Every structure is written in C-alpha cells, then in structure tokens.
Amino acid sequence: MAMPGMNGTELIAGLRRIDPTLTIVAATGLNNKVNALTADGGGIDHLLLKPYTAEVLMETMSAVLKKSRAEAMPKTFDGETRR
C-alpha cells in the first residue's frame, strides 16, 4: 500500500521543513528504497523494515523517547545533565 499524493521521501522532506528537530521513525516494506531513505541527508532517524515485530517497534520507540528525554533534561553550568 502506498500513500496517495506523495511518497515517503516527500513526506519526510515536508516534515523537516515544518520542524527540523522532529524525530522521524519510518517504516517501509520497500527494501529497494532503504538506501534512499537512510542515505546522508535522507532525514529519518530510525527505519523499521516490514515486517517487524511488536518487540522491535517497542525497542525503537523506547530508544527514541529515551534520547528525547535526555536531550530535554536541563544542563548544569559544566554541561552535565541535572537529574
């Protein structure tokens, strides 16, 4: 199944224009598109290849949230993360 009106690369570029800091997790069943999506400047942070398991999805989303929380933590004057 493909998205109507645009492809994944166009969607990712549009999302980056709206918010360059957005973390993008993409899922694809089109293995021949992997190189284009993951190449330098491709714009995605994590790629899931279909079919994937619920465990892989949970691990990926957990890693995304952990990184996001770490980046959002206030820093001390010496650059260390405050807890």
C-alpha positions as CSV (number, residue, x, y, z in Angstrom):
1,M,0.0,0.0,0.0
2,A,1.3,3.4,-0.9
3,M,0.4,6.8,0.4
4,P,-1.8,8.8,-2.0
5,G,-0.5,12.1,-3.3
6,M,3.1,11.8,-2.2
7,N,5.9,9.3,-1.4
8,G,7.7,8.8,1.9
9,T,10.7,10.9,0.8
10,E,8.4,13.8,0.1
11,L,6.6,13.4,3.4
12,I,9.9,13.3,5.3
13,A,11.1,16.5,3.5
14,G,7.8,18.2,4.3
15,L,8.1,17.3,8.0
16,R,11.6,18.5,8.1
17,R,10.5,21.9,6.6
18,I,7.9,22.2,9.4
19,D,10.2,21.1,12.2
20,P,13.9,20.3,11.5
21,T,14.3,18.9,15.1
22,L,11.5,16.4,14.7
23,T,12.5,12.8,15.3
24,I,11.2,10.7,12.4
25,V,10.7,7.0,12.6
26,A,9.8,5.5,9.2
27,A,8.5,2.0,8.3
28,T,8.8,0.6,4.8
29,G,8.2,-2.7,3.1
30,L,10.1,-1.4,0.0
31,N,13.6,-2.6,0.7
32,N,14.9,-1.1,-2.5
33,K,14.0,2.3,-1.0
34,V,16.2,1.8,2.1
35,N,19.3,3.3,0.6
36,A,17.5,6.5,-0.5
37,L,15.8,6.9,2.9
38,T,18.8,6.2,5.0
39,A,21.4,8.0,2.9
40,D,23.1,11.1,4.3
41,G,20.5,13.8,4.3
42,G,17.7,11.3,4.0
43,G,16.0,12.9,7.0
44,I,15.0,9.9,9.0
45,D,16.3,8.9,12.5
46,H,15.1,5.3,12.6
47,L,14.0,2.9,9.9
48,L,11.8,-0.1,10.5
49,L,11.7,-2.7,7.8
50,K,8.4,-4.5,7.4
51,P,7.5,-7.0,8.6
52,Y,8.7,-6.0,12.1
53,T,7.7,-7.4,15.4
54,A,6.0,-5.6,18.3
55,E,9.2,-6.0,20.2
56,V,11.2,-4.2,17.6
57,L,8.7,-1.4,17.5
58,M,8.7,-1.1,21.3
59,E,12.6,-1.1,21.4
60,T,12.8,1.6,18.7
61,M,10.2,3.8,20.3
62,S,11.8,3.3,23.7
63,A,15.1,4.4,22.3
64,V,13.5,7.5,20.6
65,L,11.8,8.5,23.9
66,K,14.9,7.9,26.0
67,K,17.0,10.1,23.7
68,S,14.3,12.8,23.6
69,R,14.1,12.9,27.4
70,A,17.9,13.1,27.7
71,E,18.0,16.0,25.3
72,A,15.3,17.8,27.1
73,M,16.9,17.5,30.6
74,P,18.3,20.7,32.0
75,K,22.1,21.0,32.0
76,T,24.3,22.3,34.8
77,F,26.9,25.0,34.1
78,D,29.6,22.4,33.5
79,G,27.4,20.7,30.8
80,E,26.4,17.7,32.9
81,T,22.8,16.6,32.9
82,R,20.9,17.5,36.0
83,R,18.6,14.8,37.4
